[in-house]
Amino acid sequence: MRGEQGMSLAEITVVMVVMAVIVTAVGSYSIPWLAREEMRGAVYQVQQYLQLSRAQAITRNRACRFQIDTASLRITVVDLNDPASTTDDILLHDATLSSKISFARPDSGSAVTLSSLGGNLYGAIFASDGSVSAGAGLIALQGGDGSYRISLYGAGGVRVERWDGSSWVLGS
């Protein structure tokens, strides 16, 4: 008897078919998961920047503005550097949200109700005591696994809700 070396074409074909099935199954599961994680990441990032704006206003003892551009998906935190003049404002933090999310709501109403700063730019100003002196409202995001709403209150608090198909429920 001669010793066999290598694999037959049939064996290679079976292994390739099994691997293709596994890769397809993993891909089918991973793609929706990645979209959900991108959406949750965007919600967390907006919430984080709202809270960061408040913390910076308190720490610096002067007004800071949270800004969100719905066209470019850019969020920023700006120290307004009193007295009020846009030429001396200081950019503190800057980020861009995932391109896979959008500003929209499943129910009626505007997706962003913060103060309009012109065009697609919206904002909220936090006073040195952490309260919102202008721009309390909400930001609604859609993408991945559904819709989320981030509410900003006059006292400076933030709440995240998700759409369950018929109403907004607390949590992510």
PyRosetta script that sets phi, psi and omega in degrees:
from pyrosetta import init, pose_from_sequence

init()
pose = pose_from_sequence("MRGEQGMSLAEITVVMVVMAVIVTAVGSYSIPWLAREEMRGAVYQVQQYLQLSRAQAITRNRACRFQIDTASLRITVVDLNDPASTTDDILLHDATLSSKISFARPDSGSAVTLSSLGGNLYGAIFASDGSVSAGAGLIALQGGDGSYRISLYGAGGVRVERWDGSSWVLGS")
pose.set_psi(1, 135.0)
pose.set_omega(1, 176.4)
pose.set_phi(2, -89.8)
pose.set_psi(2, 144.0)
pose.set_omega(2, 176.4)
pose.set_phi(3, -74.4)
pose.set_psi(3, 133.7)
pose.set_omega(3, 179.2)
pose.set_phi(4, -79.9)
pose.set_psi(4, 142.1)
pose.set_omega(4, 177.1)
pose.set_phi(5, -128.4)
pose.set_psi(5, 142.3)
pose.set_omega(5, 177.7)
pose.set_phi(6, 80.8)
pose.set_psi(6, -171.2)
pose.set_omega(6, -179.8)
pose.set_phi(7, -123.6)
pose.set_psi(7, 155.6)
pose.set_omega(7, 178.7)
pose.set_phi(8, -82.1)
pose.set_psi(8, 164.6)
pose.set_omega(8, 178.0)
pose.set_phi(9, -60.7)
pose.set_psi(9, -38.0)
pose.set_omega(9, 179.7)
pose.set_phi(10, -63.2)
pose.set_psi(10, -42.5)
pose.set_omega(10, 179.9)
pose.set_phi(11, -64.7)
pose.set_psi(11, -42.4)
pose.set_omega(11, 179.0)
pose.set_phi(12, -63.7)
pose.set_psi(12, -41.4)
pose.set_omega(12, 179.8)
pose.set_phi(13, -62.8)
pose.set_psi(13, -43.3)
pose.set_omega(13, 179.6)
pose.set_phi(14, -62.3)
pose.set_psi(14, -45.4)
pose.set_omega(14, 179.5)
pose.set_phi(15, -61.5)
pose.set_psi(15, -42.6)
pose.set_omega(15, -179.9)
pose.set_phi(16, -65.0)
pose.set_psi(16, -40.1)
pose.set_omega(16, 178.4)
pose.set_phi(17, -64.4)
pose.set_psi(17, -43.8)
pose.set_omega(17, 178.9)
pose.set_phi(18, -62.0)
pose.set_psi(18, -43.8)
pose.set_omega(18, 179.0)
pose.set_phi(19, -63.8)
pose.set_psi(19, -39.6)
pose.set_omega(19, 178.7)
pose.set_phi(20, -63.1)
pose.set_psi(20, -40.8)
pose.set_omega(20, 178.1)
pose.set_phi(21, -63.5)
pose.set_psi(21, -43.4)
pose.set_omega(21, 179.9)
pose.set_phi(22, -64.6)
pose.set_psi(22, -45.7)
pose.set_omega(22, 179.6)
pose.set_phi(23, -62.9)
pose.set_psi(23, -40.8)
pose.set_omega(23, 178.6)
pose.set_phi(24, -63.6)
pose.set_psi(24, -43.9)
pose.set_omega(24, 179.8)
pose.set_phi(25, -63.8)
pose.set_psi(25, -45.0)
pose.set_omega(25, 179.8)
pose.set_phi(26, -64.5)
pose.set_psi(26, -43.7)
pose.set_omega(26, 178.8)
pose.set_phi(27, -62.7)
pose.set_psi(27, -40.9)
pose.set_omega(27, 179.3)
pose.set_phi(28, -63.3)
pose.set_psi(28, -33.5)
pose.set_omega(28, 179.3)
pose.set_phi(29, -81.9)
pose.set_psi(29, -39.1)
pose.set_omega(29, -172.7)
pose.set_phi(30, -72.9)
pose.set_psi(30, -36.8)
pose.set_omega(30, -175.6)
pose.set_phi(31, -61.9)
pose.set_psi(31, -50.0)
pose.set_omega(31, 176.3)
pose.set_phi(32, -64.0)
pose.set_psi(32, -34.5)
pose.set_omega(32, 179.4)
pose.set_phi(33, -63.6)
pose.set_psi(33, -43.2)
pose.set_omega(33, 179.2)
pose.set_phi(34, -62.6)
pose.set_psi(34, -40.4)
pose.set_omega(34, 178.8)
pose.set_phi(35, -64.4)
pose.set_psi(35, -41.4)
pose.set_omega(35, 176.9)
pose.set_phi(36, -61.6)
pose.set_psi(36, -43.4)
pose.set_omega(36, -178.5)
pose.set_phi(37, -68.1)
pose.set_psi(37, -35.9)
pose.set_omega(37, 176.3)
pose.set_phi(38, -64.0)
pose.set_psi(38, -41.8)
pose.set_omega(38, 179.7)
pose.set_phi(39, -65.0)
pose.set_psi(39, -48.1)
pose.set_omega(39, 179.7)
pose.set_phi(40, -62.8)
pose.set_psi(40, -36.7)
pose.set_omega(40, 177.0)
pose.set_phi(41, -63.1)
pose.set_psi(41, -41.3)
pose.set_omega(41, 179.2)
pose.set_phi(42, -65.7)
pose.set_psi(42, -42.8)
pose.set_omega(42, 178.4)
pose.set_phi(43, -62.0)
pose.set_psi(43, -45.8)
pose.set_omega(43, 179.3)
pose.set_phi(44, -62.0)
pose.set_psi(44, -41.0)
pose.set_omega(44, -178.4)
pose.set_phi(45, -65.1)
pose.set_psi(45, -42.9)
pose.set_omega(45, 177.7)
pose.set_phi(46, -63.5)
pose.set_psi(46, -46.6)
pose.set_omega(46, 179.0)
pose.set_phi(47, -60.1)
pose.set_psi(47, -43.9)
pose.set_omega(47, -179.9)
pose.set_phi(48, -61.8)
pose.set_psi(48, -43.3)
pose.set_omega(48, -178.6)
pose.set_phi(49, -70.3)
pose.set_psi(49, -32.8)
pose.set_omega(49, 173.6)
pose.set_phi(50, -62.8)
pose.set_psi(50, -47.2)
pose.set_omega(50, -179.9)
pose.set_phi(51, -67.3)
pose.set_psi(51, -35.4)
pose.set_omega(51, 177.6)
pose.set_phi(52, -65.3)
pose.set_psi(52, -40.0)
pose.set_omega(52, 177.0)
pose.set_phi(53, -59.9)
pose.set_psi(53, -43.9)
pose.set_omega(53, 179.0)
pose.set_phi(54, -63.9)
pose.set_psi(54, -46.2)
pose.set_omega(54, -179.6)
pose.set_phi(55, -62.8)
pose.set_psi(55, -40.1)
pose.set_omega(55, 179.1)
pose.set_phi(56, -65.9)
pose.set_psi(56, -39.5)
pose.set_omega(56, 178.6)
pose.set_phi(57, -62.2)
pose.set_psi(57, -42.8)
pose.set_omega(57, 179.6)
pose.set_phi(58, -68.0)
pose.set_psi(58, -47.5)
pose.set_omega(58, -177.8)
pose.set_phi(59, -62.8)
pose.set_psi(59, -42.9)
pose.set_omega(59, -177.2)
pose.set_phi(60, -84.5)
pose.set_psi(60, -11.3)
pose.set_omega(60, -179.5)
pose.set_phi(61, 58.9)
pose.set_psi(61, 38.8)
pose.set_omega(61, 174.4)
pose.set_phi(62, -159.3)
pose.set_psi(62, 165.3)
pose.set_omega(62, -173.8)
pose.set_phi(63, -63.8)
pose.set_psi(63, 139.3)
pose.set_omega(63, 173.5)
pose.set_phi(64, -129.6)
pose.set_psi(64, 147.2)
pose.set_omega(64, -178.1)
pose.set_phi(65, -116.2)
pose.set_psi(65, 134.7)
pose.set_omega(65, 169.0)
pose.set_phi(66, -91.6)
pose.set_psi(66, 131.8)
pose.set_omega(66, 178.5)
pose.set_phi(67, -128.3)
pose.set_psi(67, 143.1)
pose.set_omega(67, 175.4)
pose.set_phi(68, -136.2)
pose.set_psi(68, 128.5)
pose.set_omega(68, 178.5)
pose.set_phi(69, -104.2)
pose.set_psi(69, 111.3)
pose.set_omega(69, -175.0)
pose.set_phi(70, -72.8)
pose.set_psi(70, -17.8)
pose.set_omega(70, 178.4)
pose.set_phi(71, -82.4)
pose.set_psi(71, -46.2)
pose.set_omega(71, -177.1)
pose.set_phi(72, -94.2)
pose.set_psi(72, -5.5)
pose.set_omega(72, -178.8)
pose.set_phi(73, 62.6)
pose.set_psi(73, 28.0)
pose.set_omega(73, -177.4)
pose.set_phi(74, -97.8)
pose.set_psi(74, 134.8)
pose.set_omega(74, 174.4)
pose.set_phi(75, -120.2)
pose.set_psi(75, 140.4)
pose.set_omega(75, -177.8)
pose.set_phi(76, -140.1)
pose.set_psi(76, 157.1)
pose.set_omega(76, 171.7)
pose.set_phi(77, -120.5)
pose.set_psi(77, 126.8)
pose.set_omega(77, -175.1)
pose.set_phi(78, -125.9)
pose.set_psi(78, 131.2)
pose.set_omega(78, 171.5)
pose.set_phi(79, -82.3)
pose.set_psi(79, 120.2)
pose.set_omega(79, -175.5)
pose.set_phi(80, -74.7)
pose.set_psi(80, -9.2)
pose.set_omega(80, 170.4)
pose.set_phi(81, 45.5)
pose.set_psi(81, 67.6)
pose.set_omega(81, -177.6)
pose.set_phi(82, -45.5)
pose.set_psi(82, 144.7)
pose.set_omega(82, 3.0)
pose.set_phi(83, -74.8)
pose.set_psi(83, 161.7)
pose.set_omega(83, -174.5)
pose.set_phi(84, -62.6)
pose.set_psi(84, 112.3)
pose.set_omega(84, 175.6)
pose.set_phi(85, -161.1)
pose.set_psi(85, 128.0)
pose.set_omega(85, -177.0)
pose.set_phi(86, -70.9)
pose.set_psi(86, -16.8)
pose.set_omega(86, -177.1)
pose.set_phi(87, -75.3)
pose.set_psi(87, -21.3)
pose.set_omega(87, -178.3)
pose.set_phi(88, -110.2)
pose.set_psi(88, 8.8)
pose.set_omega(88, 178.6)
pose.set_phi(89, -65.1)
pose.set_psi(89, 149.0)
pose.set_omega(89, -177.4)
pose.set_phi(90, -114.9)
pose.set_psi(90, 122.4)
pose.set_omega(90, 175.7)
pose.set_phi(91, -75.6)
pose.set_psi(91, 118.4)
pose.set_omega(91, -177.6)
pose.set_phi(92, -96.2)
pose.set_psi(92, -43.3)
pose.set_omega(92, -176.9)
pose.set_phi(93, -145.3)
pose.set_psi(93, 149.3)
pose.set_omega(93, -174.5)
pose.set_phi(94, -150.4)
pose.set_psi(94, 136.1)
pose.set_omega(94, 177.5)
pose.set_phi(95, -153.1)
pose.set_psi(95, 159.9)
pose.set_omega(95, 175.8)
pose.set_phi(96, -121.9)
pose.set_psi(96, 130.2)
pose.set_omega(96, 179.6)
pose.set_phi(97, -76.4)
pose.set_psi(97, 163.1)
pose.set_omega(97, 178.8)
pose.set_phi(98, -60.1)
pose.set_psi(98, 141.3)
pose.set_omega(98, 178.7)
pose.set_phi(99, -72.3)
pose.set_psi(99, -6.3)
pose.set_omega(99, -179.2)
pose.set_phi(100, -88.1)
pose.set_psi(100, 0.0)
pose.set_omega(100, 177.1)
pose.set_phi(101, -108.1)
pose.set_psi(101, 161.6)
pose.set_omega(101, 176.8)
pose.set_phi(102, -140.9)
pose.set_psi(102, 163.5)
pose.set_omega(102, 177.9)
pose.set_phi(103, -97.6)
pose.set_psi(103, 104.0)
pose.set_omega(103, -178.5)
pose.set_phi(104, -160.8)
pose.set_psi(104, 161.4)
pose.set_omega(104, 178.5)
pose.set_phi(105, -128.4)
pose.set_psi(105, 146.3)
pose.set_omega(105, 176.4)
pose.set_phi(106, -78.6)
pose.set_psi(106, -21.4)
pose.set_omega(106, 176.3)
pose.set_phi(107, -100.2)
pose.set_psi(107, -177.3)
pose.set_omega(107, -177.7)
pose.set_phi(108, -78.5)
pose.set_psi(108, 155.3)
pose.set_omega(108, 177.1)
pose.set_phi(109, 120.4)
pose.set_psi(109, 171.3)
pose.set_omega(109, -179.5)
pose.set_phi(110, -76.5)
pose.set_psi(110, 146.4)
pose.set_omega(110, -180.0)
pose.set_phi(111, -73.3)
pose.set_psi(111, -31.3)
pose.set_omega(111, 178.4)
pose.set_phi(112, -130.6)
pose.set_psi(112, 124.6)
pose.set_omega(112, -179.2)
pose.set_phi(113, -118.0)
pose.set_psi(113, 16.0)
pose.set_omega(113, 172.7)
pose.set_phi(114, -68.3)
pose.set_psi(114, 172.8)
pose.set_omega(114, 178.6)
pose.set_phi(115, -61.2)
pose.set_psi(115, 134.4)
pose.set_omega(115, 176.6)
pose.set_phi(116, -77.8)
pose.set_psi(116, 129.2)
pose.set_omega(116, 178.6)
pose.set_phi(117, -106.5)
pose.set_psi(117, 9.6)
pose.set_omega(117, 179.4)
pose.set_phi(118, 111.5)
pose.set_psi(118, 134.8)
pose.set_omega(118, 179.9)
pose.set_phi(119, 59.8)
pose.set_psi(119, -125.8)
pose.set_omega(119, -179.0)
pose.set_phi(120, -98.9)
pose.set_psi(120, 16.1)
pose.set_omega(120, -177.0)
pose.set_phi(121, -101.4)
pose.set_psi(121, 129.4)
pose.set_omega(121, 179.7)
pose.set_phi(122, -128.5)
pose.set_psi(122, 157.4)
pose.set_omega(122, -179.3)
pose.set_phi(123, -160.3)
pose.set_psi(123, 170.9)
pose.set_omega(123, 175.5)
pose.set_phi(124, -141.6)
pose.set_psi(124, 138.2)
pose.set_omega(124, -180.0)
pose.set_phi(125, -105.8)
pose.set_psi(125, 127.3)
pose.set_omega(125, 176.3)
pose.set_phi(126, -99.2)
pose.set_psi(126, 129.4)
pose.set_omega(126, 177.7)
pose.set_phi(127, -78.7)
pose.set_psi(127, 170.7)
pose.set_omega(127, -177.4)
pose.set_phi(128, -64.2)
pose.set_psi(128, -17.4)
pose.set_omega(128, 176.8)
pose.set_phi(129, -91.9)
pose.set_psi(129, 2.4)
pose.set_omega(129, 177.5)
pose.set_phi(130, 92.1)
pose.set_psi(130, -6.3)
pose.set_omega(130, 178.3)
pose.set_phi(131, -81.0)
pose.set_psi(131, 164.0)
pose.set_omega(131, 178.6)
pose.set_phi(132, -91.9)
pose.set_psi(132, 112.4)
pose.set_omega(132, -179.1)
pose.set_phi(133, -85.3)
pose.set_psi(133, -19.8)
pose.set_omega(133, 176.9)
pose.set_phi(134, -159.6)
pose.set_psi(134, 135.7)
pose.set_omega(134, 171.5)
pose.set_phi(135, 101.0)
pose.set_psi(135, 11.5)
pose.set_omega(135, 176.2)
pose.set_phi(136, -58.2)
pose.set_psi(136, 141.1)
pose.set_omega(136, -177.9)
pose.set_phi(137, 171.8)
pose.set_psi(137, -148.0)
pose.set_omega(137, -178.0)
pose.set_phi(138, -139.4)
pose.set_psi(138, 160.8)
pose.set_omega(138, 175.8)
pose.set_phi(139, -130.0)
pose.set_psi(139, 122.3)
pose.set_omega(139, 179.8)
pose.set_phi(140, -109.6)
pose.set_psi(140, 130.4)
pose.set_omega(140, -178.6)
pose.set_phi(141, -120.9)
pose.set_psi(141, 143.1)
pose.set_omega(141, 174.5)
pose.set_phi(142, -127.8)
pose.set_psi(142, 147.8)
pose.set_omega(142, 177.3)
pose.set_phi(143, 151.2)
pose.set_psi(143, 169.9)
pose.set_omega(143, 176.1)
pose.set_phi(144, 55.6)
pose.set_psi(144, -106.6)
pose.set_omega(144, -175.0)
pose.set_phi(145, -101.8)
pose.set_psi(145, 13.7)
pose.set_omega(145, 176.5)
pose.set_phi(146, 144.3)
pose.set_psi(146, -145.9)
pose.set_omega(146, -174.3)
pose.set_phi(147, -122.1)
pose.set_psi(147, 143.0)
pose.set_omega(147, 178.3)
pose.set_phi(148, -132.2)
pose.set_psi(148, 150.7)
pose.set_omega(148, 178.3)
pose.set_phi(149, -129.5)
pose.set_psi(149, 127.5)
pose.set_omega(149, 177.7)
pose.set_phi(150, -110.1)
pose.set_psi(150, 116.6)
pose.set_omega(150, -178.9)
pose.set_phi(151, -101.6)
pose.set_psi(151, 135.1)
pose.set_omega(151, 176.4)
pose.set_phi(152, -113.1)
pose.set_psi(152, 124.5)
pose.set_omega(152, -176.5)
pose.set_phi(153, -101.7)
pose.set_psi(153, 159.5)
pose.set_omega(153, -177.3)
pose.set_phi(154, -57.5)
pose.set_psi(154, -31.5)
pose.set_omega(154, 179.4)
pose.set_phi(155, -78.4)
pose.set_psi(155, -6.8)
pose.set_omega(155, 178.5)
pose.set_phi(156, 103.5)
pose.set_psi(156, -2.0)
pose.set_omega(156, 179.6)
pose.set_phi(157, -76.0)
pose.set_psi(157, 155.8)
pose.set_omega(157, -179.1)
pose.set_phi(158, -128.6)
pose.set_psi(158, 138.1)
pose.set_omega(158, 177.5)
pose.set_phi(159, -133.2)
pose.set_psi(159, 137.4)
pose.set_omega(159, 178.9)
pose.set_phi(160, -109.2)
pose.set_psi(160, 131.9)
pose.set_omega(160, 176.6)
pose.set_phi(161, -131.1)
pose.set_psi(161, 153.6)
pose.set_omega(161, 176.0)
pose.set_phi(162, -121.1)
pose.set_psi(162, 154.9)
pose.set_omega(162, -179.8)
pose.set_phi(163, -87.6)
pose.set_psi(163, 123.4)
pose.set_omega(163, -178.5)
pose.set_phi(164, -97.0)
pose.set_psi(164, 9.2)
pose.set_omega(164, -179.7)
pose.set_phi(165, 110.2)
pose.set_psi(165, -22.2)
pose.set_omega(165, 178.5)
pose.set_phi(166, -138.9)
pose.set_psi(166, -20.1)
pose.set_omega(166, 179.3)
pose.set_phi(167, -157.9)
pose.set_psi(167, 167.8)
pose.set_omega(167, 178.1)
pose.set_phi(168, -85.8)
pose.set_psi(168, 131.3)
pose.set_omega(168, 178.9)
pose.set_phi(169, -123.4)
pose.set_psi(169, 148.0)
pose.set_omega(169, -176.9)
pose.set_phi(170, -66.8)
pose.set_psi(170, 142.8)
pose.set_omega(170, 174.1)
pose.set_phi(171, 102.0)
pose.set_psi(171, 172.0)
pose.set_omega(171, 179.9)
pose.set_phi(172, -117.3)
pose.dump_pdb("model.pdb")
